[in-house]
Amino acid sequence: MKLRLRISGIVKAHNGNRVLDGCSFSFDRPGVYVLMGPNGSGKSTLLRICALLEKPDDGDVIYISGRSMLKDDITLRRRMTLVLPQVGIFNSTVFDNVAYGLRIRGLERQEIEQKTLAMLGFAGLTEKRTQRALSLSSGEKQRLGIARALAIAPEMLFLDEPTASIDEANTRLIEEMILEKKKNGMTMIIATHDRLQAERLADQILLIRDKKLVAESG
Amino acid sequence: MNNIIGSLGQAFSLILHLDHELFSIILLSLRVSGSALVCASAVGLPLAAVMAFGRFPLRGFFVNLLNTFMGLPPVVVGLLVYLMLSRSGPLGFLALLYTPSAMIIAQTILALPIVASLSHSAIVSVDPIIRQVSGTLGATPFQISMTVIREARYGIMSGIMAAFGRVMAEVGAILIVGGNIAGYTRVMTTTIALETDKGNFELALALGIILLAISMAINAALNIFRKKGVTET
């Protein structure tokens, strides 16, 4: 059953300063949702709340599969993932980074190797698989972060500023990865401040305006 | 001066001719300090993890206590272990005094705070983003903790090597509880002290050279671990 997300009346304040005030939306269909807004508008906060990394001060985050509302447990958390803007690379090889999510799920060694190599190929990192991941360029690290997230085949993927401060070539590669996964019917929610990128990728653009979530028509 | 040069020459000769007495002393030193390190790590690493991940009252106090114990004076440790193991002490029935086991106990007590404290520092220094990333990829709380420990592995190994350096060079505690019995509890540092007293500099210098070489090897290992542990991007 497809995983769907509904948020309603999300309120969140940081240090007494309210950044989100009644955000509601239903992510019912697969595709790419791009979340836009100026710096400090609460895009990252909303993504973290959706990915269950932060609790809202008020409002509900509801995951639905078929007709069932899912409870917040490890089973649900393993059906989605969030790629943070800082990526957070493990001090090991590129291969081990991508294999991480598969290993903690207890997959067979052969399956881990097969899926990891496939994902490294998808992200254009096959030749770097034995390299220390921390020695990659910032663009490659970003691709690695996305490959590591995609390796676990999440049903819902949250990307927080996936191409901020990386070069054009890596940005293009990451966009190709996103569009490829979009074809496969994955639900992706991406925060960016790049309007052109939003238009290239999005099925639906969402704006945070006056602390509320507004769907852009068209 | 000639005396020093002569002694140095004889010291190198002892090393190069693989002198039996010399190497049995080195082996005992390595066995005692190595065993102490294994024991200290077996207790110290879980202790460091509990201190790093656990949330309990007086945690800060216990961390401070560990840091303080890093500077435990070896002779005081030797005295306490002696009192515990002496015939009239609470553990006297074990008859461990003046045995390599007593030396291992004393060195374990010296190494434990170093292993635990430096490992704790290494674990809490891991970038918090690692914990978050691990969670976003579906790790359970236990798996997250293991991932953080794995990220701290080079810092932990540095701590273990630092503890090894300390116990290898230590003389006070093992002299008190080991008794410096030839062929049984005589290790490098106690032999150096004894042979120097006797004016028998060749063996003392040979052991000193080996001790320095071990110290250099430990420092080289520490440098490698420090370089590998650098995670900033």
Interface residues (C-beta under 8 A of the other chain):
Chain A: A51 L53 I74 R77 R78 T81 L82 V83 L84 Q86 V87 G88 I89 F90 N91 Y100 G101 I104 R105 L134 S138 K141 R148 A149 I152
Chain B: D127 I129 I130 Q132 V133 S134 G135 T136 L137 G138 A139 T140 Q143 T147 R150 E151 Y154 K228 G229 T231 T233
